[in-house]
Amino acid sequence: MFDIAKYLEKFTVLANSRHFLRDSVQGAIKEICGIEIDPKKIEVKDFVARINERPIIKSEIFLKKNRILSSLKDKTGGKVIDII
């Protein structure tokens, strides 16, 4: 018989991974830039974090992009390689 709980477990793992990456990006930005961003405004897809914020906040993030990416490399094991 088909075990639905085991099947749905795959989606739980994927969702937790997505939340972990968003929270990691948010934490790195807060740590390095001192800016608090809502995790819902961060989308991680294909190793790229897309931030949907006001231009002034994005400018501050891009000024410190290299430091943020090196911090994310340590935290996520290379699952985020760029920020746009």
N, C-alpha and C positions, 0 to 999 in steps of 0.2 A: 504494500500500500504506500501511497505517496505521503511523505512527511512534510507538511506545509511549514512547520516551524523551522526545519533545517533549510528549506528553500528561502524563507524570509530572512534568515540570518545573514545571507549574502548582502541583502540591501541594508541591513543594520550596520554591517562592517563598512560598506561604502559611505553611508551617511556619516558615520563617526569619523572616517578618514577626511571627508570633506570639511567637517566642522573643525577638526584638528588643524588642517591647513589654514583655514580662515582665521582661527584663533592665533595661530603662530604668526601669521602676517600682521594681524592687529597688534600682538604683543611686541613684535620687533619694531613696528612703527612707533608705538608708544614709548618703548625703551630708548630708541635712538633720537626720535624727533620730538618726543613729548606731546604728541598729538593723539587724542582719543578719537578713534573711528568706530562707527557702528559695524559689527561684523557682517551685517546684511548688505553692506555696501562694498564688500569684497567678494570677488568671484575668482576661484582658482580653476583653470581648465588648461590642459595640455602643458603643464609646468609653468604657466604664466598666470600671475596674479593681476587681475583687472580691478582697479579702484575707481568707484563711481562717487567722487566727491567734488567739492568746489575747486576751481582752478588754483586758488591760492594755497590750498592744502596740498594739492597734487604737486605744485611747484616745490614746496618745502620737502616733500617726500622724494622727488626726483633729484634734488640737490644732494641728498644723503643716500641715494639709491645703492651705491656700492657697499656702504656699511650695512645697510638693511639686508641686502642680498647675501653678504657673507655671514651675517647672523642667522638668516633663514637656512643657509646651507648647513650650518651646524645643528639647528633645531629640527629640520625636516629631512635631513639626509639627502639633500639635492632634489627634492620634489618641487621646489619653486626656484626657477632659474632666471626669471625676469619679472619686472613690474611695469605695467602700462596703465 
